[in-house]
Amino acid sequence: MSSAADLREIPLARILVFGGAIALAGILCSPAWARHSYALRVCDPEAGDAVQPSIQALNRLKNRSVAPAPTDIAKTVTLRAMIAPGDDTNRWNANRGAAVVGYVADVKPGGIETTNCHARSLHGRDTHIDLTVSASDASDETRHVIVEVTPRWRTVMAAKGVNWATDYLQQTILGHCLEVTGWLLFDAEHRNESANTAEPGREVWRATAWEAHPITSMRALPSCPS
């Protein structure tokens, strides 16, 4: 159950979407949400409060609310294929979904981002789950693949009695094998932090900018495939 403080972190448009009501277009975020104190930003429930058209388009992909159908799943996408070296900018298709299995090397809150209108509470931010092919890769961030729970899907699952809160996932899936299904996404904002696409000299903390984002289903497995 969200506290009053949590609800203050979530824009009105997003509260209405999560509650199943019709979203109001053109809702303005409060000054505290704006990147610049002198400018109010429109808080769109899909595009977030991004200004650049390219980031607005990326945020709409991150905020997809319909799960991929079985026919959308790209069967060639596996965790091992996702970490294969080489410039992978066009390796996959963001209109396809994926079902991947991996070892959960880390679970942590996402950043304060335009996609979630700069929400600061954990309830209003994404959850980052780092998957690796095996437990032995957990200490090597350049072999991590990031998959993400969004606030929208966290709320959808809560309505079904399933807890996807960040702290709960930290307690229950960290160090276990997990199968996740979701939409493929090339997060261009992390291109230069990914081993496959980073420019020389950049700090790398992930294998690829490709993600499963948003995750639309997940299940724990007794073991990871060898």
DRENDO-1510 file (C-alpha; in Angstrom, 1 decimal, always signed):
<recs>
REC; n; res; u; v; w
REC; 1; MET; +0.0; +0.0; +0.0 .
REC; 2; SER; +1.5; +3.3; -1.0 .
REC; 3; SER; +2.0; +6.0; +1.6 .
REC; 4; ALA; +0.8; +9.5; +1.2 .
REC; 5; ALA; +4.5; +10.4; +0.6 .
REC; 6; ASP; +4.7; +7.8; -2.2 .
REC; 7; LEU; +1.6; +9.2; -3.9 .
REC; 8; ARG; +3.0; +12.7; -3.8 .
REC; 9; GLU; +6.0; +11.3; -5.8 .
REC; 10; ILE; +3.7; +10.0; -8.6 .
REC; 11; PRO; +2.2; +12.5; -11.1 .
REC; 12; LEU; -1.6; +12.7; -11.2 .
REC; 13; ALA; -1.7; +11.4; -14.7 .
REC; 14; ARG; +0.2; +8.3; -13.6 .
REC; 15; ILE; -1.9; +7.7; -10.5 .
REC; 16; LEU; -5.0; +7.7; -12.8 .
REC; 17; VAL; -3.4; +5.3; -15.2 .
REC; 18; PHE; -2.4; +2.9; -12.4 .
REC; 19; GLY; -5.9; +3.1; -10.9 .
REC; 20; GLY; -7.5; +2.1; -14.2 .
REC; 21; ALA; -9.1; +5.5; -14.9 .
REC; 22; ILE; -8.7; +7.5; -18.0 .
REC; 23; ALA; -5.4; +9.4; -18.1 .
REC; 24; LEU; -5.6; +13.1; -18.2 .
REC; 25; ALA; -3.4; +14.7; -21.0 .
REC; 26; GLY; -1.4; +17.7; -20.3 .
REC; 27; ILE; -1.1; +17.3; -16.5 .
REC; 28; LEU; +1.8; +19.5; -15.2 .
REC; 29; CYS; +4.4; +18.3; -12.8 .
REC; 30; SER; +5.1; +20.3; -9.7 .
REC; 31; PRO; +8.2; +22.6; -9.8 .
REC; 32; ALA; +10.1; +20.0; -7.7 .
REC; 33; TRP; +9.8; +17.5; -10.5 .
REC; 34; ALA; +11.1; +19.8; -13.2 .
REC; 35; ARG; +14.7; +19.4; -14.2 .
REC; 36; HIS; +15.1; +23.2; -14.2 .
REC; 37; SER; +13.5; +25.1; -11.3 .
REC; 38; TYR; +12.2; +27.8; -13.6 .
REC; 39; ALA; +10.3; +25.5; -16.0 .
REC; 40; LEU; +7.3; +23.3; -15.4 .
REC; 41; ARG; +7.2; +20.1; -17.5 .
REC; 42; VAL; +4.3; +18.2; -18.9 .
REC; 43; CYS; +4.2; +14.8; -17.3 .
REC; 44; ASP; +2.9; +12.4; -19.9 .
REC; 45; PRO; +2.0; +8.9; -18.7 .
REC; 46; GLU; +3.9; +7.3; -21.6 .
REC; 47; ALA; +6.6; +9.8; -22.7 .
REC; 48; GLY; +7.3; +11.0; -19.1 .
REC; 49; ASP; +8.7; +14.5; -18.8 .
REC; 50; ALA; +11.3; +14.2; -21.5 .
REC; 51; VAL; +11.7; +17.2; -23.9 .
REC; 52; GLN; +13.7; +15.7; -26.7 .
REC; 53; PRO; +11.5; +13.8; -29.2 .
REC; 54; SER; +14.0; +10.9; -29.3 .
REC; 55; ILE; +13.8; +10.4; -25.6 .
REC; 56; GLN; +10.1; +10.8; -25.6 .
REC; 57; ALA; +9.9; +7.9; -28.2 .
REC; 58; LEU; +12.3; +5.8; -26.1 .
REC; 59; ASN; +10.2; +6.4; -23.0 .
REC; 60; ARG; +7.0; +5.3; -24.8 .
REC; 61; LEU; +8.7; +2.0; -25.4 .
REC; 62; LYS; +9.8; +1.7; -21.8 .
REC; 63; ASN; +6.2; +2.4; -20.7 .
REC; 64; ARG; +4.5; -0.2; -22.9 .
REC; 65; SER; +1.4; -1.5; -21.0 .
REC; 66; VAL; +0.6; -4.6; -23.2 .
REC; 67; ALA; +2.6; -7.8; -22.8 .
REC; 68; PRO; +4.2; -9.4; -25.9 .
REC; 69; ALA; +2.1; -12.1; -27.4 .
REC; 70; PRO; +3.7; -15.6; -27.9 .
REC; 71; THR; +4.1; -14.7; -31.6 .
REC; 72; ASP; +6.1; -11.6; -30.6 .
REC; 73; ILE; +8.8; -13.5; -28.8 .
REC; 74; ALA; +12.1; -13.7; -30.8 .
REC; 75; LYS; +13.3; -17.3; -30.2 .
REC; 76; THR; +16.9; -16.4; -31.1 .
REC; 77; VAL; +17.2; -14.1; -28.2 .
REC; 78; THR; +19.0; -15.7; -25.2 .
REC; 79; LEU; +21.1; -14.2; -22.5 .
REC; 80; ARG; +24.2; -15.7; -24.0 .
REC; 81; ALA; +23.3; -14.2; -27.4 .
REC; 82; MET; +22.7; -10.8; -25.8 .
REC; 83; ILE; +26.2; -10.6; -24.3 .
REC; 84; ALA; +27.9; -11.8; -27.5 .
REC; 85; PRO; +30.6; -9.2; -28.4 .
REC; 86; GLY; +30.4; -6.7; -31.2 .
REC; 87; ASP; +28.5; -3.6; -32.0 .
REC; 88; ASP; +24.9; -4.8; -31.4 .
REC; 89; THR; +23.0; -1.6; -32.0 .
REC; 90; ASN; +20.8; -3.3; -34.7 .
REC; 91; ARG; +21.2; -6.9; -33.5 .
REC; 92; TRP; +17.6; -7.1; -32.2 .
REC; 93; ASN; +14.2; -5.5; -33.0 .
REC; 94; ALA; +12.5; -3.4; -30.3 .
REC; 95; ASN; +9.1; -4.5; -31.8 .
REC; 96; ARG; +9.8; -8.0; -30.6 .
REC; 97; GLY; +9.7; -9.6; -27.1 .
REC; 98; ALA; +12.1; -12.0; -25.5 .
REC; 99; ALA; +12.1; -14.7; -22.8 .
REC; 100; VAL; +15.5; -15.1; -21.2 .
REC; 101; VAL; +16.9; -17.1; -18.3 .
REC; 102; GLY; +19.7; -16.0; -16.1 .
REC; 103; TYR; +21.3; -15.8; -12.7 .
REC; 104; VAL; +20.2; -12.8; -10.7 .
REC; 105; ALA; +23.5; -11.0; -9.9 .
REC; 106; ASP; +21.9; -7.8; -8.6 .
REC; 107; VAL; +18.6; -6.1; -7.8 .
REC; 108; LYS; +18.5; -2.4; -7.2 .
REC; 109; PRO; +16.4; +0.7; -7.7 .
REC; 110; GLY; +16.5; +2.5; -11.0 .
REC; 111; GLY; +17.6; +6.1; -11.3 .
REC; 112; ILE; +15.5; +9.3; -11.2 .
REC; 113; GLU; +14.6; +9.4; -14.9 .
REC; 114; THR; +12.4; +11.2; -17.4 .
REC; 115; THR; +10.5; +8.0; -18.1 .
REC; 116; ASN; +9.0; +8.1; -14.6 .
REC; 117; CYS; +8.7; +11.9; -14.5 .
REC; 118; HIS; +11.6; +12.2; -12.1 .
REC; 119; ALA; +9.9; +10.2; -9.3 .
REC; 120; ARG; +12.0; +9.8; -6.3 .
REC; 121; SER; +10.2; +7.2; -4.2 .
REC; 122; LEU; +11.0; +3.5; -4.9 .
REC; 123; HIS; +7.4; +2.9; -5.8 .
REC; 124; GLY; +7.6; +5.4; -8.6 .
REC; 125; ARG; +11.0; +4.2; -10.0 .
REC; 126; ASP; +12.0; +1.2; -12.1 .
REC; 127; THR; +13.7; -1.9; -10.6 .
REC; 128; HIS; +16.9; -2.9; -12.3 .
REC; 129; ILE; +17.6; -6.7; -12.3 .
REC; 130; ASP; +21.1; -7.7; -13.5 .
REC; 131; LEU; +21.2; -11.1; -15.1 .
REC; 132; THR; +24.2; -13.2; -16.0 .
REC; 133; VAL; +24.7; -16.4; -17.8 .
REC; 134; SER; +26.0; -18.0; -14.7 .
REC; 135; ALA; +26.8; -17.2; -11.1 .
REC; 136; SER; +30.5; -17.1; -11.9 .
REC; 137; ASP; +29.9; -14.0; -14.1 .
REC; 138; ALA; +28.2; -12.1; -11.3 .
REC; 139; SER; +31.3; -10.1; -10.3 .
REC; 140; ASP; +32.0; -9.0; -13.9 .
REC; 141; GLU; +29.7; -6.2; -14.8 .
REC; 142; THR; +30.7; -6.3; -18.4 .
REC; 143; ARG; +28.7; -9.6; -18.6 .
REC; 144; HIS; +25.5; -8.2; -17.0 .
REC; 145; VAL; +22.3; -7.8; -18.9 .
REC; 146; ILE; +19.8; -5.4; -17.4 .
REC; 147; VAL; +16.1; -6.2; -17.3 .
REC; 148; GLU; +13.6; -3.8; -15.7 .
REC; 149; VAL; +10.3; -3.8; -13.8 .
REC; 150; THR; +8.4; -0.5; -14.4 .
REC; 151; PRO; +6.1; +1.2; -11.9 .
REC; 152; ARG; +3.2; +0.5; -14.3 .
REC; 153; TRP; +3.8; -3.3; -14.3 .
REC; 154; ARG; +4.5; -3.3; -10.6 .
REC; 155; THR; +1.0; -1.9; -10.1 .
REC; 156; VAL; -0.5; -4.4; -12.6 .
REC; 157; MET; +1.0; -7.3; -10.7 .
REC; 158; ALA; +0.1; -5.9; -7.3 .
REC; 159; ALA; -3.6; -6.0; -8.4 .
REC; 160; LYS; -3.1; -9.7; -9.0 .
REC; 161; GLY; -1.6; -10.2; -5.6 .
REC; 162; VAL; +2.0; -10.5; -6.9 .
REC; 163; ASN; +4.7; -8.4; -5.2 .
REC; 164; TRP; +7.2; -6.8; -7.6 .
REC; 165; ALA; +8.4; -4.1; -5.1 .
REC; 166; THR; +12.2; -3.5; -5.3 .
REC; 167; ASP; +12.9; -4.5; -1.7 .
REC; 168; TYR; +10.8; -7.6; -1.9 .
REC; 169; LEU; +12.6; -8.7; -5.1 .
REC; 170; GLN; +15.9; -8.1; -3.5 .
REC; 171; GLN; +14.9; -10.5; -0.7 .
REC; 172; THR; +13.4; -13.2; -2.9 .
REC; 173; ILE; +15.2; -13.5; -6.3 .
REC; 174; LEU; +18.8; -12.3; -5.7 .
REC; 175; GLY; +21.2; -15.2; -6.2 .
REC; 176; HIS; +18.6; -17.3; -7.9 .
REC; 177; CYS; +17.9; -18.3; -11.5 .
REC; 178; LEU; +15.1; -16.4; -13.1 .
REC; 179; GLU; +13.1; -16.5; -16.4 .
REC; 180; VAL; +11.8; -13.1; -17.5 .
REC; 181; THR; +9.6; -12.2; -20.4 .
REC; 182; GLY; +9.2; -8.7; -21.7 .
REC; 183; TRP; +9.8; -6.3; -24.6 .
REC; 184; LEU; +13.2; -5.9; -26.2 .
REC; 185; LEU; +14.6; -2.4; -25.9 .
REC; 186; PHE; +17.9; -0.8; -26.9 .
REC; 187; ASP; +18.4; +1.9; -24.3 .
REC; 188; ALA; +20.4; +4.4; -26.3 .
REC; 189; GLU; +21.0; +6.4; -23.1 .
REC; 190; HIS; +23.3; +3.7; -21.9 .
REC; 191; ARG; +25.1; +3.1; -25.2 .
REC; 192; ASN; +28.4; +4.4; -23.9 .
REC; 193; GLU; +28.2; +2.4; -20.6 .
REC; 194; SER; +27.8; -0.9; -22.4 .
REC; 195; ALA; +30.7; -3.1; -23.4 .
REC; 196; ASN; +29.4; -3.8; -26.9 .
REC; 197; THR; +29.0; -0.1; -27.9 .
REC; 198; ALA; +31.0; +2.1; -25.6 .
REC; 199; GLU; +33.6; +4.5; -26.9 .
REC; 200; PRO; +37.2; +3.8; -25.7 .
REC; 201; GLY; +37.8; +5.1; -22.2 .
REC; 202; ARG; +34.2; +5.1; -21.1 .
REC; 203; GLU; +33.2; +3.5; -17.8 .
REC; 204; VAL; +31.4; +0.3; -18.6 .
REC; 205; TRP; +29.0; -1.4; -16.2 .
REC; 206; ARG; +26.9; -3.7; -18.5 .
REC; 207; ALA; +27.4; -6.0; -21.5 .
REC; 208; THR; +24.8; -4.4; -23.8 .
REC; 209; ALA; +22.4; -1.5; -24.1 .
REC; 210; TRP; +19.7; -4.1; -25.1 .
REC; 211; GLU; +17.3; -4.9; -22.3 .
REC; 212; ALA; +14.0; -6.7; -21.5 .
REC; 213; HIS; +12.1; -3.5; -20.6 .
REC; 214; PRO; +9.5; -3.6; -19.4 .
REC; 215; ILE; +9.4; -7.1; -17.9 .
REC; 216; THR; +5.8; -8.4; -18.1 .
REC; 217; SER; +6.3; -11.8; -16.4 .
REC; 218; MET; +8.9; -13.6; -14.3 .
REC; 219; ARG; +9.3; -16.9; -12.6 .
REC; 220; ALA; +12.0; -18.4; -10.4 .
REC; 221; LEU; +13.7; -21.6; -11.6 .
REC; 222; PRO; +15.4; -24.3; -9.6 .
REC; 223; SER; +18.6; -23.9; -11.5 .
REC; 224; CYS; +20.1; -22.1; -14.5 .
REC; 225; PRO; +20.7; -24.0; -17.8 .
REC; 226; SER; +24.3; -25.2; -18.2 .
</recs>
